[in-house]
Amino acid sequence: MAWAGVIGERTLAHYLELGWCADYLDAEFRKLGLAVARQEYSAFGKRFANPEVQVPRDQVP
């Protein structure tokens, strides 16, 4: 899925879409068997999260 076309600009105006995208990426990484950590932070009175994964060297294509 091309998320850039779905959520548009990465701004507060697209707050819900940013959350959906983070959840989608989290789920897809987990399906690949990767451990996911979330870097969470607050800004402008809202909570945000960035999924973070480390791909083991033996799994890099």
C-alpha distances in whole Angstrom, upper triangle without the diagonal:
4,6,9,9,9,11,13,16,16,20,22,21,17,19,17,14,14,15,12,10,13,13,10,10,14,13,11,14,17,15,16,19,19,21,19,22,21,23,24,26,27,27,29,29,26,24,21,20,18,17,19,19,21,21,24,25,26,22,21,20
4,6,6,7,9,10,13,14,17,20,19,16,17,17,13,13,15,13,10,13,15,12,12,15,16,14,16,19,18,18,22,21,23,21,22,21,22,23,25,26,26,27,28,25,23,20,19,17,17,19,19,22,21,25,26,27,24,22,21
4,5,5,6,8,10,11,14,16,16,12,14,13,9,9,12,10,7,10,12,10,10,14,14,13,15,18,18,19,22,20,21,19,20,19,19,20,21,22,22,23,24,21,20,17,16,14,15,17,18,21,21,25,26,28,24,23,22
4,5,6,5,8,9,12,15,14,11,14,14,10,10,13,12,9,12,15,13,13,16,18,16,18,21,21,22,24,23,24,21,22,20,20,21,21,22,21,22,24,21,20,17,17,15,16,18,20,22,23,27,28,29,26,24,24
4,6,5,9,11,14,16,15,12,15,15,11,12,15,13,11,15,17,15,15,19,19,18,20,23,23,24,27,26,27,24,25,23,24,24,24,25,24,24,26,23,23,20,20,19,19,22,23,26,26,30,31,32,29,27,26
4,6,9,11,13,15,13,10,12,11,8,10,12,10,9,13,14,12,14,17,17,17,19,22,22,23,26,25,25,23,24,22,22,22,23,23,22,23,24,21,20,18,18,17,18,21,23,26,26,30,31,33,29,28,27
4,6,7,9,11,10,7,9,9,5,7,10,9,8,11,13,12,13,16,17,17,19,22,22,24,26,24,25,22,22,20,20,19,20,20,19,19,20,17,17,15,15,15,16,19,22,25,26,30,31,33,29,28,28
4,6,9,11,10,8,11,12,9,9,13,13,11,14,17,16,16,19,21,20,22,25,25,26,29,27,27,24,24,22,22,21,21,21,19,19,21,19,19,17,17,17,19,21,23,26,27,31,33,34,31,29,29
4,6,9,8,7,10,12,10,9,13,14,12,15,17,17,17,20,22,22,23,26,27,27,30,28,28,24,24,21,20,20,19,19,17,17,19,17,17,15,16,16,18,21,23,26,28,31,33,35,32,30,30
4,7,8,7,8,11,9,7,11,12,11,12,15,16,15,18,20,20,21,24,25,26,28,25,25,21,21,18,17,16,15,15,13,14,16,14,14,12,13,12,15,18,21,23,25,29,30,33,30,28,29
4,5,6,7,10,10,8,12,14,13,14,17,18,18,20,22,23,24,26,28,29,30,28,27,24,22,19,18,16,15,14,11,11,14,12,13,11,13,14,17,20,23,26,28,32,34,36,33,32,32
4,5,5,9,10,9,11,13,14,14,17,19,19,20,23,24,25,27,29,30,31,29,28,24,23,19,18,15,14,12,9,9,10,9,11,10,13,15,18,21,24,28,30,33,35,38,35,34,35
4,6,8,9,10,12,14,14,16,18,19,20,22,24,25,26,28,30,31,33,31,30,26,25,22,21,19,17,15,13,12,13,12,14,13,16,17,20,23,27,30,32,36,38,40,37,35,36
4,6,5,6,9,10,11,12,15,15,17,18,20,21,23,25,26,27,29,27,27,23,23,19,19,17,16,15,14,13,14,12,13,12,14,15,17,21,24,27,29,33,35,37,33,32,33
4,6,5,7,9,10,11,13,14,16,17,19,20,22,23,25,26,28,26,25,21,20,17,16,14,13,12,11,11,11,8,9,8,11,13,16,19,22,26,28,31,34,36,33,32,33
4,5,5,6,9,10,11,12,14,15,17,19,20,21,23,25,26,25,24,20,20,17,17,15,15,14,14,14,14,11,11,10,12,14,16,19,22,26,28,31,34,35,32,32,32
4,5,5,6,9,10,10,12,14,15,16,18,20,21,23,25,23,23,20,20,17,17,16,17,16,16,16,17,13,13,11,12,13,15,18,21,24,26,29,32,33,30,29,30
4,5,5,6,9,10,11,12,14,15,17,18,20,21,23,21,21,17,17,14,14,13,13,14,13,15,15,12,11,8,9,9,11,15,18,21,23,27,29,31,28,27,28
4,5,5,6,9,10,11,12,14,16,17,19,20,21,20,19,15,15,12,13,11,12,13,14,15,15,11,9,7,7,9,11,14,17,21,23,26,29,31,27,27,28
4,6,5,6,9,10,11,12,14,15,17,19,20,19,19,16,16,14,15,14,16,17,17,19,18,14,13,11,10,11,12,15,17,21,22,26,29,30,27,26,27
4,5,5,6,8,10,11,12,14,15,17,19,17,17,14,15,13,14,14,16,17,18,19,20,16,14,11,10,10,10,13,15,19,20,23,26,27,24,23,24
4,5,5,6,9,10,11,12,14,16,17,15,14,11,11,9,11,11,13,15,16,18,18,15,12,9,7,6,6,10,12,16,18,21,24,25,22,22,23
4,6,5,6,9,10,11,12,15,16,14,14,11,12,10,13,13,15,17,19,21,20,16,13,11,9,9,8,12,13,17,18,22,25,26,23,23,24
4,5,5,6,9,10,11,13,15,14,14,12,14,13,15,16,18,20,21,23,23,19,17,14,12,11,10,13,14,17,18,21,24,24,21,21,22
4,5,5,6,9,10,11,13,11,12,9,11,11,13,15,17,20,21,23,23,20,17,14,11,9,7,9,10,13,14,18,20,21,18,18,19
4,6,5,6,9,10,11,9,9,6,9,9,12,13,16,19,21,24,23,19,16,13,10,9,6,8,9,12,14,17,20,21,18,18,20
4,6,5,6,9,10,10,10,9,12,12,15,16,20,22,24,26,26,22,19,17,14,13,10,12,12,15,15,18,21,21,18,19,20
4,5,5,7,9,9,11,10,13,14,17,19,22,24,26,28,28,24,21,19,16,14,11,12,11,14,13,16,19,19,15,16,17
4,5,5,7,6,7,7,10,12,15,17,21,23,25,28,28,24,21,18,15,13,9,9,8,10,10,13,16,16,13,13,15
4,5,5,5,6,7,10,12,16,18,21,24,27,30,29,25,22,19,16,14,11,11,9,12,12,14,17,17,14,16,17
4,5,7,10,11,14,16,19,21,25,28,30,32,32,28,25,22,19,17,14,14,12,14,13,15,18,17,14,16,17
4,6,9,11,14,17,20,22,26,29,31,33,33,30,26,23,20,18,14,14,11,12,10,12,14,14,10,12,13
4,7,9,13,16,19,22,25,28,31,34,33,30,26,24,20,18,14,13,10,11,10,11,14,13,10,13,15
4,6,10,13,16,19,22,26,28,31,31,27,24,21,17,15,11,10,7,7,7,9,12,13,10,12,14
4,7,10,13,16,20,23,26,29,28,25,22,19,15,14,10,8,6,7,9,10,14,15,13,15,17
4,7,10,12,16,19,22,25,25,22,18,15,12,10,6,6,5,8,10,13,16,18,15,16,19
4,7,9,13,16,19,23,22,19,16,13,10,8,6,5,6,9,12,15,18,20,18,19,22
4,6,10,13,16,19,18,16,12,9,6,5,5,6,9,12,15,18,21,23,21,21,24
4,7,10,13,17,17,14,11,8,5,5,6,7,11,13,17,19,22,25,23,23,25
4,7,10,14,13,11,7,6,4,6,9,10,14,17,20,23,26,28,26,26,29
4,7,10,10,8,6,5,6,9,12,13,17,20,23,26,29,31,29,29,31
4,7,6,5,5,6,9,12,15,17,21,24,27,30,32,35,33,32,35
4,5,5,7,8,11,13,17,19,23,26,29,32,34,37,35,34,36
4,6,9,10,14,16,20,22,26,29,32,35,38,40,38,37,39
4,7,10,14,17,20,23,26,29,33,36,38,41,38,38,40
4,7,10,14,17,20,23,27,29,33,35,38,35,35,37
4,7,11,13,16,20,23,26,29,32,34,32,32,34
4,7,10,13,17,20,23,26,29,31,29,28,30
4,6,9,13,16,19,22,25,27,25,25,27
4,6,10,13,16,19,22,24,22,21,23
4,7,10,13,16,19,21,19,18,20
4,7,10,13,16,18,16,16,18
4,6,10,12,15,12,12,15
4,6,9,12,10,10,14
4,6,8,6,7,10
4,5,5,7,10
4,5,5,9
4,6,8
4,6
4
